[in-house]
Amino acid sequence: MRPGSSCSRARHDALVKLFLIAGEPSGDALGAALMRGLDALAPGIAFAGVGGPRMAAQGLASLFPMQELSLMGIVEILPKYLHLKRRIRETANAVVSEQADALITIDSPEFCLRVARAVRALRPGLRTIHYVAPQVWAWRAGRAVKMAEVIDHVLALLPFEPPHMERAGMTCDFVGHPVVAVPQADAEAAAAFRARHGIAQEAPLILALPGSRRSEVARLGPVFGATLGSILADRPAARIVVPTVGPVAGPVRDLASGWPGGPVVLEAGVVPAEETRAAFAAADAALAASGTVALELAATGVPMVVGYDVHPISRFILGRMVRVDSINMVNLVSETRAIPEFVGRAFRPEGMARALDALLRDGPEWAAQQAAMAEAMRRLGRGGEDPGLRAARSVLARLGA
């Protein structure tokens, strides 16, 4: 239950009820920020839907566990297809039975837009909003037109996305990325983190972030471990810290137990968020999967090497669809290619270890990343109004509330 609200008021007397759907941790964070913004601007809105722990903390009782939807890759989704179809029907029916005033889907288009299509068939007049524009500038440009069949309005995280959505027939507002509003730990907190974990202040500290989905962790983890082993062979004083996110905390902990150097694992749900923020502030570099975590690292100024791969069949298909030469949001938003990426066939320990070693030398590669990360944060809204509030204003404007 949200602070200061009562169950009866939230469920029975609210002027507006919104049905929200998030399918992975990054969407859960977006949904929570949006809910906070809506609570601040229009207290009394009721929420229903699907989300994770952050949205639950804002008052959402999830229809089913969000981690069921945290899948990535064509081949990876296939074994769960029938189950996902059942969840799509169940969720669409819940939107109707809850008598929601609007459906707000958050990223996870494979699931969310199918729900939106089913809902439109059941309630054609229901207003629909999608949070996170599809990356039509990167691949499958026709998705925006198809999306416009079931979505009325889009909340965009990137400043160059609204024209793409508007050309397809939807309204769209750039609302900024919530990563720019996340509190950052200071130098004192960073030093205290090192002291708590017995990490010398001068020791190189490397964050390892092998993904937020089980399929990612299983595929990327062994190569990450080999990469870190190579670094430690040349830099035996280096220490590895492994922050985790809720859906994969157990698998990542088990994986890291087999890595060299006795990594410090920060298990989601066990350590407070402040401890993870302190680890980011203390880090000298990071080895990370592609995804939102790149922006989280950039917000703290942690230079990174990105590694990613999917099933070979997914890789083959996606390789013929992608229209950009980078999968890293810092590179794309800053319009640089400062962040080294090792994707697909290039996802090998040797190259990633060399790139990490270059960052630990604080040379030109380090300086180029610092400039690119600062520019990306500026373009994403750092210094402006909280993105959760901006998103909430956009939603309320579309609802006429």
Protein Blocks (a to p, Z undefined) as FASTA:
>chain_A
ZZhiafklmmmmpfbdcddddfbfklmmmmmmmmmmmmmmmghiaceddddfklmmnopa
cfbdfklmmcgdjklmmmmmmmmmmmmmmmmmmmmmnopabdcdeejlllmmmmmmmmmm
mmmmlccddehiaffklgokllmmmmmmmpfbdcdfbfklmmmmmmnopacddebjfklm
pccddfklmmmmmmmnopafklccddddebjbfklmmmmmmmmmmmmmmmmmmmmmbccd
ddddfklmmmmmmmmmmpghiiadddehkacfklmmmmmmmpmbdcddedjklmmmmmno
pacdddddddfklmmmmmmmpcbfbfbfklmmnopafbccdehjllcfklmmmmmmmmmn
opaklmmmmmmmmmmmmmnogaiacfklmmmmmmmmmnoZZ
